[in-house]
């Protein structure tokens, strides 16, 4: 009975062998949490350019990669809460050097200092927390996000970029590092790739700035879906419409890779905005959680992803049938000529 119920909720996702979600912060964690029922069939490729909060302090004092978003994703995807998961998410209070630090960040940093490969460190924590899905950093090397400004100057760091009031001319990584090999392989194997939600410039864009990941995405035959934020983003990115963001992703990747987009239903939805990306399948749904309106409801988000995957599958099959029908008529005409 439970299997039938599960299948009825995720008719199309149940058939997917490998789905990949790309992003960072709370947005990616929410997606991974919504799709946690997919277990080993789900992979998250996580942005590692954060330089704020506990992560920023650790990076400034100790160096290394940004662990904060990786830790957040691990914590959000936990299916069975335990003492280990509570310990991993524990944040120190009070005053002093430990104040504000997250114990999970410190644990991951300690493993890094023990010269354990970052992906192996994550896998050790996955085993501790009984997390089945795969969590992969976009790169295993320390890297920061930077931006070129209209004035001709540049700034480095996610925090500074988030505080911009005007859109930068371009984004780039400092230094340019290699993508994690497992991230490349995950994209090559994916049947569905999800981008967002989250901070557009500092969570979604950084992995796409890695040439290997952009190439893998460009060459992928997977259905690529962009998940929109529930509200208008704070900062310079608020100036970007849904069409603008999709266009920028396509420009960075070097091809029109986005097949569909999930956006919250709004009574005042701009027809102009959607018409600008008309070749892309748009699914507008109520997606917000009842308790926290600016966060995606996990069940509603999973249902929306499942529905859009089904619609994209149907469109692909329809195009294939039409193409086959055309070729059949064309071959018949040739045989009679």
C-alpha angles and dihedrals in degrees: 000000000000091000091053091048092049092048092050090054096048105024096157101031090054087066094051114102097192132015125178127201120196127198144067146245122036093327097067091040090056092051092048090048091050091051098038090116087073089067112174091012090067126080128181119203104202130207111239104190099095115135102170136093121359091342092053093050092050092048093048094049102032107017122219134112125320107267100176100089092041090053091047092052092049091051095047094050095054109124098186113043112216143163087269092056092047089050092049091053096042114129122200118235134188123054134311136059096314095051111119094009119130114226091219090059090050092049092052092045090051090054089049090051088052086062093249112152109255094238090049089049090053091049091053089054090045089057091048092051095038092238111164100186121084122252116194130178114231086237134004091217127084110263139165132207116239135183136207112222131211090249090065094252127112134221129202127212138051093250093057092045092050089054094055116119094196128050114259121239091238145344126231141166126252110235106011103239135184120266117244108268091226089056091055091048092048091055091047091054097041123115092186127027122194126200120194162309105191143067103341101213100033105033109026103032104049097073090048090057089068106094094216093054093044090051093048090050092046092051096042122113090203124119105256117209128187116210113208126217119255093234139022110287118244116244134020093332089068086079091065120090122209089262091050093053094047090048091051092050091051091048094051093046092045098234140058094267101156112100100172144003134211113211132170115262112253125180089218094048110159111246089196092056093051095042089058089066098033096141087064119082108243121201113190113191142153102265109159123115117244094229099044111024096197093058127078116251106240096221095045091047093050090048092050093050090048092050095048092047087054093049092049090049090051092049091050092050091047092052090048092051093048091048091049091048091050092050091049092053091044093051091049091052090050092051091052095046 
